[in-house]
Amino acid sequence: MVSPRCKLLIRDELEKLGLLYDPIELGEVQILSAISAVQMERLKNRLLISGFEILEDNKSILIEKIKTIIVEMVHYEDNPPKTNFSDYITSKLNYDYTYLANIFSEERGSTIERFIIMHKIERIKELLEYDELSLKEISHTLHYSSVSHLSSQFKKITGLTPTDFKRQKHKTRNKLEDL
């Protein structure tokens, strides 16, 4: 629940049920009014229809917070923090990074680092499609050590260089315009 659209959907569902809540942030919302079992069941069902679920166990909640911090940092911040990701996540959640990494890997079957890389690659794809930034600017924005590091990581994940990806997207777009 990071994007403005997701937050809007959650807000609407809470308001339909007449529930008071604190501002919706980082994948969580605190309900301020008493909530009956019937209201909770309705909320769960309405959210499930939209692809959301209410998490009630602490590990799941912590993992969602980690994911939300990463998604917010990579996709929604114009300038992600210059600190390394482990320090940033630790400072946001006030937990030891090793503990967070172990829980994340145990529950997700993948590392936090892999999750970050996959989201950075998706962000690079978006930025390449917008065609507003050079590879050097994208590399700088996402805190890669160099364009070559970005390019090699991108190719390792997608099988294409950033330039080939961009070229392929332009060809696809041109074919669609010709239709």
C-alpha positions as CSV (number, residue, x, y, z in Angstrom):
1,M,0.0,0.0,0.0
2,V,2.4,2.6,-1.2
3,S,1.0,4.2,-4.3
4,P,-1.5,7.1,-4.0
5,R,-4.1,5.0,-5.7
6,C,-3.7,2.1,-3.2
7,K,-4.0,4.6,-0.3
8,L,-7.1,6.1,-1.8
9,L,-8.8,2.7,-2.2
10,I,-8.0,1.8,1.5
11,R,-9.3,5.2,2.6
12,D,-12.5,4.8,0.7
13,E,-13.2,1.3,2.2
14,L,-12.5,2.6,5.7
15,E,-14.8,5.6,5.2
16,K,-17.6,3.4,3.7
17,L,-17.5,1.4,7.0
18,G,-17.5,4.6,9.0
19,L,-14.2,3.9,10.6
20,L,-11.9,6.6,12.0
21,Y,-8.2,6.1,11.1
22,D,-4.7,7.7,11.2
23,P,-3.1,8.7,8.0
24,I,-2.3,5.7,5.8
25,E,1.5,5.3,5.6
26,L,4.1,2.6,4.8
27,G,1.6,-0.2,4.1
28,E,-0.3,0.2,7.4
29,V,-3.2,2.0,8.8
30,Q,-4.2,2.4,12.4
31,I,-7.9,2.3,13.0
32,L,-8.8,4.7,15.8
33,S,-12.5,3.8,16.3
34,A,-13.7,0.5,17.8
35,I,-14.3,-2.1,15.1
36,S,-16.8,-4.8,15.4
37,A,-16.2,-8.4,14.1
38,V,-18.8,-7.7,11.3
39,Q,-17.0,-4.5,10.2
40,M,-13.6,-6.3,10.3
41,E,-15.0,-9.2,8.2
42,R,-16.5,-6.7,5.7
43,L,-13.2,-4.8,5.5
44,K,-11.2,-8.0,4.9
45,N,-13.6,-9.1,2.2
46,R,-13.7,-5.7,0.4
47,L,-9.9,-5.4,0.5
48,L,-9.5,-9.0,-0.7
49,I,-11.6,-8.1,-3.8
50,S,-9.1,-5.4,-4.6
51,G,-6.1,-7.6,-4.0
52,F,-5.2,-6.5,-0.5
53,E,-5.2,-8.5,2.7
54,I,-5.0,-7.6,6.4
55,L,-1.9,-8.9,8.0
56,E,-2.1,-9.7,11.6
57,D,1.0,-11.7,12.4
58,N,4.2,-9.8,13.3
59,K,6.5,-11.4,10.8
60,S,4.2,-10.8,7.9
61,I,3.7,-7.2,9.0
62,L,7.5,-6.7,9.2
63,I,8.1,-8.2,5.8
64,E,5.4,-5.9,4.3
65,K,7.1,-2.9,5.9
66,I,10.4,-3.9,4.4
67,K,8.8,-4.3,1.0
68,T,7.0,-1.0,1.3
69,I,10.1,0.9,2.3
70,I,12.0,-0.6,-0.7
71,V,9.2,0.1,-3.2
72,E,8.7,3.6,-1.9
73,M,12.4,4.3,-2.0
74,V,13.1,2.9,-5.5
75,H,9.9,4.0,-7.3
76,Y,8.5,7.1,-5.5
77,E,11.5,9.1,-4.3
78,D,13.0,11.4,-6.8
79,N,16.4,11.0,-5.1
80,P,16.7,7.8,-3.1
81,P,18.8,8.1,0.0
82,K,22.5,8.1,-0.5
83,T,23.0,5.7,2.4
84,N,23.2,2.0,1.7
85,F,19.9,0.2,1.7
86,S,20.6,-1.9,4.7
87,D,21.3,1.2,6.9
88,Y,18.2,2.9,5.5
89,I,15.9,0.0,6.2
90,T,17.4,-0.5,9.7
91,S,16.9,3.2,10.5
92,K,13.3,3.2,9.3
93,L,12.3,0.0,11.2
94,N,14.7,0.1,14.2
95,Y,15.6,-3.5,13.9
96,D,19.0,-5.1,13.3
97,Y,19.5,-5.7,9.6
98,T,20.7,-9.3,10.0
99,Y,17.4,-10.0,11.8
100,L,15.4,-8.4,9.1
101,A,17.3,-10.1,6.3
102,N,16.9,-13.5,7.9
103,I,13.2,-13.1,8.4
104,F,12.7,-11.8,4.9
105,S,14.7,-14.7,3.4
106,E,13.0,-17.3,5.5
107,E,9.5,-16.1,4.6
108,R,10.0,-15.0,1.0
109,G,12.6,-17.5,-0.1
110,S,14.7,-14.7,-1.5
111,T,16.9,-12.0,-0.1
112,I,16.2,-8.4,0.5
113,E,19.1,-7.5,-1.8
114,R,17.4,-9.5,-4.6
115,F,14.1,-7.8,-4.0
116,I,15.9,-4.4,-4.2
117,I,17.6,-5.3,-7.4
118,M,14.4,-6.5,-9.0
119,H,12.7,-3.2,-8.2
120,K,15.6,-1.2,-9.3
121,I,15.5,-3.0,-12.7
122,E,11.8,-2.3,-13.0
123,R,12.5,1.4,-12.2
124,I,15.3,1.5,-14.8
125,K,12.8,0.0,-17.4
126,E,10.3,2.8,-16.5
127,L,12.9,5.5,-16.8
128,L,14.2,4.1,-20.1
129,E,10.7,4.1,-21.5
130,Y,10.1,7.7,-20.5
131,D,13.3,8.5,-22.3
132,E,13.9,11.6,-20.2
133,L,17.2,10.6,-18.5
134,S,20.4,9.3,-19.9
135,L,21.9,6.1,-18.6
136,K,24.4,8.1,-16.7
137,E,21.6,10.1,-15.0
138,I,19.6,6.9,-14.2
139,S,22.8,5.3,-12.8
140,H,23.3,8.4,-10.6
141,T,19.7,8.6,-9.5
142,L,19.6,5.0,-8.4
143,H,23.0,5.1,-6.8
144,Y,24.8,2.7,-9.0
145,S,28.6,3.0,-8.8
146,S,28.8,3.3,-12.6
147,V,26.8,3.0,-15.8
148,S,28.7,-0.3,-16.5
149,H,27.5,-1.7,-13.2
150,L,23.9,-0.7,-14.0
151,S,24.2,-2.2,-17.5
152,S,25.7,-5.5,-16.3
153,Q,23.1,-5.9,-13.6
154,F,20.3,-5.0,-16.0
155,K,21.6,-7.5,-18.6
156,K,22.0,-10.2,-16.0
157,I,18.3,-9.9,-15.0
158,T,16.6,-9.1,-18.3
159,G,19.0,-10.7,-20.8
160,L,19.2,-7.3,-22.6
161,T,21.4,-4.3,-22.3
162,P,19.6,-1.1,-21.4
163,T,20.1,0.1,-25.0
164,D,18.7,-3.1,-26.5
165,F,15.7,-2.9,-24.1
166,K,15.1,0.7,-25.2
167,R,15.4,-0.1,-28.9
168,Q,13.1,-3.1,-28.5
169,K,10.5,-0.9,-26.7
170,H,10.7,1.7,-29.5
171,K,10.2,-1.0,-32.2
172,T,7.1,-2.3,-30.3
173,R,5.7,1.2,-29.9
174,N,6.2,1.9,-33.6
175,K,4.5,-1.3,-34.6
176,L,1.5,-0.5,-32.4
177,E,1.3,3.0,-33.9
178,D,1.3,1.5,-37.4
179,L,-1.8,-0.6,-36.6
